[in-house]
Amino acid sequence: MIIKEVSIVRYNHGRPERRPDRVICENWLSLYLNGTLLREIPVTNRDIPDLVTGILCTEGYLKSKELPQIMLEGSICRVSLEGNIQVKTQRDLVDCASTRVELDENIQPLRQGSPRTADDILSLVAEFQKIPSVYHETGGVHMAAFAQDQIEYWADDISRRNAVDKVIGKGYSGHVDFYQGLIITSGRISSDLILRMVHMGIPMIVSISAPTDRALFLAESYGVTVCGFARGLRMNIYTHEERVDTVSKGH
C-alpha cells in the first residue's frame, strides 16, 4: 500500500468541512551491502529493486553491466557484491568531486554531443507533467524521468533523490545509452544529483524547480547542462547552454 485514506477538516472561504483525503505512505528501507549498513532511507514502497540498483551504480559500487542480486525482506534489503567494498557517504562523494575542481585537477567533462532544441525539452517536460504518478492524488511525492526523444522510464518517491535513483536503476537494467538522454525531475537540483549525472554520463538535467549554487559549480566543471524552472514555454539554462538550441521553431 502506498496511499492511505484519512479524515481531514478542510477550511475553505471561512467554512470548515470534514472530508476524506489521500496521503502517501512513508516506509523506511535499511540497505545492507556485504553485511554493512549502507543506507537507512525513507521510501515509497514500490520499485525498490530499481532504487537499490540506482544507488549502487551511481555511487560506483557496480562494475560495468553488473546486475546486483537483491534480497528484500520487509524493510530490510541485502546485496552481496564481489570484492572489498569501501562504503562512501554522499557527502564524501560531493567533497571529493569539489576538491578535484578546487585543486585544478585535470577533469574530463562530459562530451557535448548534439544540441536539443529548447522547444523539444519543454515538450518533454509537458509530457513529464502528465505522468500518472500518485503526485497528482497526494502532492506527497517527487517524480523523475529519463527521456530521449520521449519519456522512456519514470518513477516517483517521497524523496527526490530516490525518484532519480529509481529511474537510473530502470535505465541501467534496461541497458540504455544514458548519454543520449536527459533526466527530468520535479525536485531541487542539488550537488549530489549532478554527481549522478556525471557518473552515469547523462549530459543534461531539467527540473521544474531550482538548482543550488554547489550543483551549478559542479555542473559547470564536469560538463552537465542544468535547466531549472522548466514550466510551460519557459525555462532557465544555468550551465553549458551550448547543448540547448534556443532558436524557436516558430521563428
Beta strands, then each sheet from edge to edge (+ up, - down):
strand 1: 3-12
strand 2: 15-24
strand 3: 27-33
strand 4: 36-43
strand 5: 69-73
strand 6: 76-80
strand 7: 116-117
strand 8: 142-147
strand 9: 151-157
strand 10: 182-185
strand 11: 204-207
strand 12: 225-231
strand 13: 234-239
strand 14: 244-245
sheet 1: 1+ 2-
sheet 2: 4+ 3- 6- 5+
sheet 3: 7+ 14+
sheet 4: 9+ 8- 10+ 11+ 12+ 13-
end
